[in-house]
Amino acid sequence: MPVKIRLQRHGKKGNAFYHIVVADSRAPRDGKFIERIGSYNPNTNPATIDLNVDKGVQWLQNGAQPTDTTRAILSYKGVLYKKHLQGGVTKGALTQEQADAKFAAWVESKQSKIDAKKGGLTASAAEKAKARLVEEAKIKEERAKAIAAKNAPVAEAPAAEEAAEEATPEENNEAAAE
């Protein structure tokens, strides 16, 4: 019975959510499976992956073949690296403590990269929000100036007519005096 580690689709249309399952390769995509070892949500940034690493390593050592996408997920979470380290332990190249220490260091560095990406995403989102507020303030000021300019000639026109009327009698008196 050939066994595959693959994705099983769930979620509504356009909003996929996947379970990472171990299944017989002859079973339908969303059909019968042997064991569920994790989940994968590509809708978040970065994608949310919940995976039982030990179960993944156990199934890989028993001969389960991951699909291409699942292989990428397993590599991202360190399952393939842990399987590689376990191979070194069985051959005698490493002790179990050394392999565990290497894997823990790798997980720590990977987690720091993920945290840095999350921090960068939140910082860029805050930066975009500030830029948007500044842009909206500029637009609001321009609209206020346009409204003031539109209303100002209406107020100045009667004042200009009054000034012209006041100037006219004085000019008439000056013209008569000459």
Secondary structure, DSSP 8 states (H G I E B T S, - for coil): --EEEEEEEEEETTEEEEEEEEEETTS-TTS--SEEEEEEETTSSS-EEEE-HHHHHHHHHTT-EE-HHHHHHHHHHTHHHHHHHHHHHHHTSS-HHHHHHHHHHHHHHHHHHHHHHHHHHHHHHHHHHHHHHHHHHHHHHHHHHHHHHHHHHHHHHHHHHHHHHHHHHHHHHHHHH-
